[in-house]
Amino acid sequence: MALDPEQLAKLAALTDSQMSEAGSGESAREVDDAPAWEALCEAVTEHCTSSTGELTRSLRLVEDLDMDTLLRYCVITACEHRLKTRAIDADVDAAVTLGDLADALTR
């Protein structure tokens, strides 16, 4: 299925608009992700006894944080309440890293 020129122009305009709002090399997702990342870090610090060091987006939920499914949903629920949002369960279930969980909160 091919896009017609009008659809392509709309897509190009949307992308350019998002990039100009982000500014100085940051993507729109990085700008919008900050509240979700802050809420996630607070929830992980509160609920995960395995989080002893600096939290980074690349930390693996199971291997690095020993986060099982129940703990994952405790953390996500705390974030959802704080951010007044709802994460999609499929995105939460598919998350491998803390960054993936932050992304699930911003979709």
C-alpha positions as CSV (number, residue, x, y, z in Angstrom):
1,M,0.0,0.0,0.0
2,A,1.6,3.3,-1.1
3,L,1.0,6.6,0.5
4,D,-0.2,9.4,-1.7
5,P,1.8,12.7,-1.8
6,E,-0.6,14.5,0.5
7,Q,-0.2,11.8,3.2
8,L,3.6,12.0,2.8
9,A,3.5,15.8,3.2
10,K,1.5,15.5,6.4
11,L,3.9,12.9,7.8
12,A,6.9,15.0,6.9
13,A,5.4,18.1,8.5
14,L,4.6,16.2,11.7
15,T,8.1,14.9,12.0
16,D,9.7,18.3,11.4
17,S,7.3,19.9,13.9
18,Q,8.1,17.4,16.6
19,M,11.9,17.8,16.1
20,S,11.7,21.6,16.3
21,E,9.8,21.4,19.5
22,A,12.4,19.2,21.1
23,G,15.3,21.5,20.3
24,S,19.1,21.1,20.5
25,G,19.4,17.5,19.3
26,E,16.9,16.0,21.7
27,S,14.1,13.9,20.3
28,A,10.5,14.6,21.3
29,R,10.3,11.3,23.2
30,E,13.3,12.4,25.4
31,V,11.6,15.6,26.3
32,D,8.2,14.0,27.1
33,D,9.9,11.1,28.9
34,A,11.3,13.1,31.8
35,P,8.2,12.9,34.1
36,A,7.8,9.2,33.4
37,W,11.4,8.5,34.1
38,E,11.3,10.5,37.4
39,A,8.2,8.7,38.5
40,L,9.7,5.3,37.5
41,C,13.0,6.0,39.4
42,E,11.0,6.9,42.5
43,A,8.8,3.8,42.3
44,V,11.8,1.5,41.7
45,T,13.7,3.0,44.6
46,E,10.6,2.6,46.9
47,H,9.6,-1.0,45.8
48,C,12.8,-2.7,44.6
49,T,15.3,-3.8,47.3
50,S,17.7,-4.8,44.5
51,S,18.2,-1.3,43.3
52,T,21.4,-0.2,45.1
53,G,23.2,1.8,42.4
54,E,22.4,4.5,39.9
55,L,19.3,3.8,37.8
56,T,19.8,3.8,34.1
57,R,17.5,3.1,31.1
58,S,19.6,0.1,30.2
59,L,19.1,-1.8,33.6
60,R,17.4,-5.1,32.9
61,L,14.3,-5.7,35.0
62,V,14.8,-9.4,35.7
63,E,18.6,-9.8,35.6
64,D,19.7,-6.5,37.2
65,L,16.7,-5.6,39.5
66,D,15.3,-9.1,40.2
67,M,11.9,-7.7,39.2
68,D,9.2,-10.3,38.9
69,T,5.8,-9.7,37.3
70,L,4.1,-8.7,40.5
71,L,6.8,-6.2,41.4
72,R,6.8,-4.8,37.8
73,Y,3.1,-4.1,38.2
74,C,3.5,-2.5,41.6
75,V,6.0,-0.2,40.1
76,I,3.9,0.6,37.1
77,T,0.8,1.2,39.1
78,A,2.6,3.6,41.4
79,C,3.8,5.5,38.2
80,E,0.3,5.5,36.7
81,H,-1.2,7.0,39.9
82,R,1.5,9.7,40.0
83,L,1.3,10.5,36.3
84,K,-2.5,10.1,36.0
85,T,-2.0,7.9,33.0
86,R,-2.4,4.3,32.0
87,A,0.3,2.0,30.5
88,I,-0.7,-0.6,28.0
89,D,-0.3,-4.0,29.6
90,A,1.3,-5.5,26.5
91,D,4.0,-2.8,26.6
92,V,4.6,-3.4,30.3
93,D,4.8,-7.2,29.7
94,A,7.2,-6.8,26.8
95,A,9.5,-4.5,28.7
96,V,13.1,-5.8,29.2
97,T,14.7,-2.7,30.6
98,L,13.8,0.3,32.8
99,G,13.9,2.4,29.6
100,D,11.2,0.1,28.1
101,L,9.0,0.6,31.1
102,A,9.5,4.4,30.9
103,D,8.5,4.2,27.2
104,A,5.4,2.1,28.1
105,L,4.3,5.0,30.4
106,T,4.6,7.6,27.6
107,R,2.7,5.7,24.8
